[in-house]
Amino acid sequence: MRLEREADLAVARGMTERAEDFYTSLGMPKLPASFWDKAQLVKPRDRDVVCHASAWDMNLAGDVRIKMCIKPNEEDFTTIYHELGHVYYYLAYNDLPPLFQSGANDGFHEAIGDTVVLSLTPDYLHSIGLVGKPRQSDQAVINAQMRMALAKVAFLPFGLMIDRWRWGVFDGSITPDRYNEAWWALKAQYQGVAPVQMRGEDYFDAGAKYHVPGNTPYTRYFLAHILQFQFYRALCDAAGYQGPLHQCSFYGNKEAGQKFWSMLKKGQSQPWPETLKELTGSGELDATAILDYFAPLQAWLKEQNQGRSCGW
Ligand SMILES: [Zn+2]
């Protein structure tokens, strides 16, 4: 058993070093030695823990950690890159006064690691020996884009409606006698989904979403899903990349890394539109980067949906 656990730990550590390598390839520092001592990479055997992945800045001065129960699969592999995004943000702004040690806005923190994950292209995965030589057939591109779109685009209306409901509760426009009705009205309006059977006020369906009883703001995830494509497009530009956006990986590019790191170093020390502008050239949230990224899928869908009326 002991040997088995050490093998699990070695694999988890190897996966984490692989993610660290992406960040250092951009010119960012190595993770501090304390990270490797103190992070929880695999599930402990002697106690119960919450395995939901998270990243922590323990002392605002370099004691950064992640908490995960890493399994050797694709989902956990990309989650490590996401969590290290938080960790590198912490490290970059640790020099600032504590009040400024935070994301430029709520959405920035969640978007950093995801920006890197967008760079984990088939060519990158091939270059690190994880997959064979990618065949870029049209079908393979559409399949990969559809998978991404189901995660990233379908999330947007959901990400928006959660706080529409929460804020409605807070400002009193959604009263306790219609909590469930209002929940499903928003789901219909934004997501176009409906329950199989009528759900009355005997139920509290909103409570099944972790962030509602947990009282965690949700707009951050909506914003992050837009920002990550803006960051990614800007960093691909900085890297001098030309070509279809979805094939860009800024792995190993020091110019992109330099721009990324100077944004991270700003933390919350100035209004977020300024920080956004320094990286992307514009201080406004802008969904055109999403459209650029999904251009092949968009063209395919237009063809498939010809003559149909989409919507609800
Ligand atoms: Zn996160």
Residues whose N, C-alpha, C, O or C-beta is under 5 A from the ligand:
A	BS01	ZN	E110
